[in-house]
Amino acid sequence: LLLREILNNSYQLSSVPLQILFHVNGIYYTFYFLATLAMIVYKSEVFSYPDDFLAPDLALLFIMAILEALRLYWGSKGNLTEEEAPLGLSLAMTVGSVILSVYFLVWQTYVLKADVIINAILLFTYGLESVLKVIAIAAFVS
Amino acid sequence: TPDTSAAAPAPPRRGPAPVTDVAKLCVCDLLVAQCDVNCCCDPDCSAADFSLFTTCSVPIVTGDSRLCSQKAALYSLDVEANPPERVFKLIDQVNPSVFCIHATNYKKALSFSSPEMPTSENFDQLLKQFGSAAFSAEPGSWNKDIDAQNASDANETYRYEYGAPIQTVDAFLRLPSPVVSSWCSDANPAGFLVNQATKCTRSVSVEKCSNMQAVSMLFYVNSSILAVNTTVQSIVVQSLNGTRTLLNGSDVLRLPVILDELCINIVLGVSYHITYTGAGEIIAAAASFVLGAINKEALSIQQSFEISFTQVNTEPVPLSGNPGYVVGLPIRAGFRPQGYPFPVEISFAAFFLSTNKYSQLTILQSTSNQDCLAAQEARTPILFGYNMISGCKLRITAAMKCQPLTQTLLDLLKGQSFPEYVASFGNSQAQDVLDWVPITHLHVSEQRIYNAFQSSCQIPVSLEIEVKWTKYGSLVNPQARIVNVTAAITTTPLKQLPSGRERTIPVTSSVVFTDISSPAEPGYKAWPTINAKLPFDFFYPFV
């Protein structure tokens, strides 16, 4: 009986693609965070970046990092324990991350072409994640 | 270029509004209303000018090159075409770098912000902020509504500096002047506070006189200086034989009209009088005209133009120096009429039509035919620092009597109204009696051998004016001051001529300026004294 459960995947509700995506997201976000931070330092050296504008950008970047860490932790936990509550919380936090990513894409003080590229990739990743999370929640609930 | 239009009461000064359109920016356009050489973006250049250029000094005008996509204006010369023509292209320039600025939400990021202009209200705050050795450029303290400031630029009066061209509605106030030859060129701008007087020749014909702008009064009245209407001050009509009459009513515009094979009301001279304030604004402009007539044979006329500036609430008496005389300016002279305690200055009006110009200290002017009697009207004013000598030849016949001859020669040498006083400084006022030096008259008789039987007729043959001046004031900036003026008339005995014979005698007049400045003495301050006062009760117990 145990062997059958192990071999028969239909008893496992955790979504493998979602887990892979979480993992990739974690790695990509580390790169994103470091790149955005480096570019903000570059902008403050090359352009006229007054403190009134630099402080919000940096603050939002760090908030986004914390949000992302929590979001990935709960998402991964929810997916592995097949519980919909953490996964739902993670989905809600994805909305916040999307808003922050749109901020860095459109409302930042200086938007470089590199910013546009990495934020677009991040938004695409979030979109894909959200779809997979919804499917996983549907699978867990039913 | 700054916007100019109607005057507003004393607004704070602003810098010019920034130009951000690349198609309109031109860094090599330095000459106003004229074509700059090899400047392909200059709007004042015509196609004929472009065909003479060799290269374009400014090939591209772009904004900040760090933007990902921006407009650029490209200027180049197409040398293949005949004649060479300028090619202007407006393209979108793309920055290939991945770190180019895609967008920015910080408006002042890519342009210089206009600093606040100091006024009496914000001066203290600006001094506190920028008055130390270093200050930080905190943009939060810049004036936030820059757009509101730029909008108020449009109503500001344009204040002129010395030499700046005077702006009119379409371009600049121009005073026609001769350039290379004596023909009139209409491109000479009038500079603020630069008094000019020019004469030039213009070709006219009776058929085209009513169409020519340059001989019509309307053209000179219409080129109105910004915010100020040019009023017509006076009109003098000159007839064909040269007599001039001043017209009574001067508010009617008289346009050239063909009448009986003559073209009348042709502008022969314009004299502008501009009134300005101490702040450099022009508040009034008046023009005086001389109109004449030409007949069918006339091919060209000579036009004279003049512009003079008067400060508001002052009298237009030109000074010859402030305070010392300036070399080359006429000596100011006057006379003391009976009953007046102060010398009355013979002031020469600023109108170029007045003949009072020659009521100053003048000297006979030599003419080409050297005939004294023909040259009675020609006199030239004595200019400070310029020694002059002039003369003529007088033909004496036996029939001339002594007394009328003496009087004629005296009138010739001294002129109609020889003044009695000369101003010692260039800016002496008529009320200050002590500033005026009386002219000393001397009589020298030229007889070497005393002949008891000589005739008693002495005729003046030479006038020598000697002006002694000294340097006055500080060592580094000495001012010229006239100390003494002597007019010496030399007379010679008139020998009786046998009847029928005639003699020619030379008559000379000269002016000599002598510097009698004493050598400078150094002036030292007084020795410092010890000013020690003991207190009242210093020796208290004993006193």
Interface residues (C-beta under 8 A of the other chain):
Chain A: M39 Y42 F47 S48 P50 D52 F53 V106 W107 Q108 T109 Y110 V111 L112 K113 A114 D115 V116 I117
Chain B: C68 S97 V98 F99 C100 I101 H102 A103 T104 N105 Y106 K108 A109 E138 P139 G140
